[in-house]
Amino acid sequence: MLGNQDENSPRIVLSAEQSEYSIAAGSSMNILLRLSNQSENPEYLELGIRGIPANWTRLPAPVVQLAPGEEREITLTIQLIPPPQIQAGVYPFSVVAVSQADPSQMARVKITLRVATFEALGRIGVMMDSIQFSVAPGNSVDVPILLLNQGLEPDNFRLSVEGIPVNWITTQTPSARLEPGEKQEVRLAIKPPRSPGSKAGRNPFKIKIISQLVPEDAVEVSCILTIAAYSEYRAGVQPEKVEAGAPIQVTVENNGNIDQAFDLTWQSPEDALVFESIVPAPPAEGTQTGSKPVTQALPLSEPFPLRVPAGQVEAVSFRAKPAKRALFGGETIDAYTVAVKPTDKTEGEGIALHGQVTSQAQIPPWAPLALGIILVGLLCLFIFLAGRGRNQNASATGTAEFGTAVALGATQTSSANQTAAADAGQVDSDGDGLTDDEETELGTDPNNPDTDGDELGDGREVRELRTNPLNTDTDGDELSDGDEVLRRSTDPLNPDTDGDGLADGDEVRRGTDPLNPDTDRDGLTDGREVEIGTDPLRPDTDSDELPDGLETPPCPNPLDPDSDRDGIIDGRDLDPCDANNPSLTATAAAGATATLAPTDEQPTEVPPEETPEPPDLPGAIAFESNRDGNPEIYVQNAADGSVTRLTDNAATDTQPAWSPDGSRIAFTSNRDGNNEIYLMNADGSNLINLTNEASDDQYPTWSPNGQWVAFSSTRDGNWEIYLASLDGSTLSNITNSPTDDLYPTWFMSGGLLGGQERIDFASNRDGNFEIYGMNPDGSNLTNLTNHPANDQYPAASRNGNNIAFVSDRDGNRDIFAMGVDGGGPVNLTNDPADDLYPSWSPDNSWVAFSSNRGDLEIYVVRADGTTRVNFTNHPAAENFPAWR
């Protein structure tokens, strides 16, 4: 037995058989305790459980009477609610015995409870914290399995996996020998290679555990491995230099794990070349089988579509000819480029292939010389005939001298042509469109086509864009010229392209659109919103049903949902700046109704919008809604759709977060004049202001053991991540960065018998918002997304294997999911609307989020991006889902 007796309690001893127990959600177990009274007097000892919910435990009696020297066995029953209402993880707790006669006499024993969500009982006990796993090709995911020998003899248990290639799986313990009652954690590592063979999507597989003593007594666990998609391809052109009209071939090799479509585009400087594809011609009538195939040429004026299956190579044959052949001269060399770009990628991405086409002038270079020789011959003949009778020797000498002079003149002309360009300063050593002399005058490097390294050639900057080839950021908006031209389409000569008062670089950091002066379309420019403190990404900052643009400080105030404090939110108040309108107030309080007079006009029938059949969803979702007039916290049962209102206050209550055991909710409210973190029971009772400070505190998240809350705060002048104990006595800043750190999610990443706590959050410390991970003490900081887009609002899955987050990397804000190491990001929503604030279901198979793809609603989507359903489906605005 293991005991833990307080030093000040010599009279009471409390012990347990072991310090750790494992149990599956939905099951029960008994823990044997021993309690003894070592005093000379009778004792009445009060028993209590601390650290886990009271409804998980049951004792035979709350008070135990012990005679002097008596020892008694007490059975503590642990009864867990079924999944998915409980989260797998580690739950430390204490059993305490306190003397009623002298409360200073107390003993306690500390126990760790490890909860799994899958259990198989019998001779072989198996527990797993999840049966769904996600991984990016080239990365690995751990599959922890807890084995228990529940037989009466020692036994060897052998593991095998069916459904995925054996070379993807590694383990240090393919078999485990366990004594009766012994348990051991076995870990499988699944690592699909980064190759086309690791097909993207859901891959069912089975884990089998077989007893050596009784082979037919086997356990099978059906699991799902979701492999993320990745894109990888190569392209080439052969031959790189050909004569005009000769066939050329572009090959594209798809090394990704999904079939991919490409667009091929041909270009040449000043459209000097025309291109046409060489494709098989349709067979003519009467063509015999086996006849030589016939080809036809089609112009390539538009992008050429090419679909390449994963792991295969496809080719396109084409030819190029000069648009206009030179009349005189020698060989002409024209350069061209073939751009190979995935169809679903943005402008500027892809591979550029380069080639050359040679062609001859219509009149070859030797023709003028030959013509000259002929003319000289004719002239000589004329002189000979005209001067017959003169001295033939003198005539011959004169003719020879003349011929020599002509030949010498031709030689000198050819040499001059070869050096004329250099003599005139027309050499362009780096091929950037500027001559070396021009570059010397400008101060650019004549041997570097991109002197300032901004991805734009010096010639293009000078002649076309008018940007500074010596300055990567001509307009000083903190975006490089190349980034503005090639990726963002902003003006590299205007620091504020959309004229909204915010520099383009500032907009990229904030997540607003530098090409739209009013990103959230609320009638206020982004710069004006930043100036007055409203959110340029949220059209109704205070959720009062009035867009920010219709509220003008000081009244109505876009930061206060009830500007005149009359109990009616501004959007429903006839005069939101006049509290003295009792008739309106009374009407609002009574719930105003209106009767419309009938008309002769018949209403037009609108067919109902088709929605998918609601799936069976686990648990319940808490969220913010203004359905009763102002933002409050509600909870909706996923099984029957019933809704319960948890808060009732004129302020804004938002951002709910469930405690790990589901017994409490942390949330944000401005009911005391500024945003604070509050705690309440799951039924809305026992309200506590946890932060109680004049700064702005938002976005709470619970520690895995339910003893701490992390949140974002401005108490240091910028957004930082803080930790607070539940009684508010301990507070610490764990980020301490001069930038903004927001939206923490606290979770356990690891197996059943151990794991590592981690806090992920969003930060703009690298210039744009990225998702970072760190230990709860702020150490081991890692950039998980490392992408030029804005990545925000991380949310960890319950098993700690995946992170959902919001990113605008595909043009607007969508919900993405990635591995816990940041690998294999997948777009789950992929919709032109804004999708925000993800939250995982208890069984890790769904993600809830809010979306404005109509009015603001809570939606749910499967973790593989399929099946999407409107969960709330209410005309009010719903936001910030939290799944229990």
Secondary structure, 3 states (H helix, E strand, C coil): CEECCCCCCCCEEEEECCCEEEEECCCEEEEEEEEEECCCCCEEEEEEEECCCHHHEECCCCEEEECCCCEEEEEEEEECCCCCCCCCEEEEEEEEEEECCCCCCEEEEEEEEEEECEEECCCEEEEECCCEEEECCCCCEEEEEEEEECCCCCEEEEEEEECCCHHHEECCCCEEEECCCCEEEEEEEECCCCCCCCCCEEEEEEEEEEECCCCCCEEEEEEEEEECCCCCEEEEEECCEEECCCCEEEEEEECCCCCEEEEEEEECHHHCEEEEEEEECCCCCCCCCCCCCCEEEEECCCCEEEEECCCCEEEEEEEEEECCCCCECCEEEEEEEEEEEECCCCCCCCEEEEEEEEEECCECCHHHHHHHHHHHHHHHHHHHHHCCCCCHHHHHHHHHHHHHHHHHHHHHHHHHHHHHHHHCCCCCCCCCCCCHHHHHHHCCCCCCCCCCCCCCCHHHHHHHHCCCCCCCCCCCCCCCHHHHHHHHCCCCCCCCCCCCCCCHHHHHHHCCCCCCCCCCCCCCCHHHHHHHCCCCCCCCCCCCCCCHHHCCCCCCCCCCCCCCCCCCCHHHCCCCCCCCCHHHHHHHHHCCCCCCCCCCCCCCCCCCCCCCCCCCCCCEEEEEECCCCCCEEEEEECCCCCEEECCCCCCCEEEEEECCCCCEEEEEECCCCCCEEEEEECCCCCCEECCCCCCCEEEEEECCCCCEEEEEECCCCCCEEEEEECCCCCEEECCCCCCCEEEEEEEEEEECCEEEEEEEEEECCCCCCEEEEECCCCCCCEECCCCCCCEEEEEECCCCCEEEEEECCCCCCEEEEEECCCCCCEECCCCCCCEEEEEECCCCCEEEEEECCCCCEEEEEECCCCCEEECCCCCCCEEEEEEC
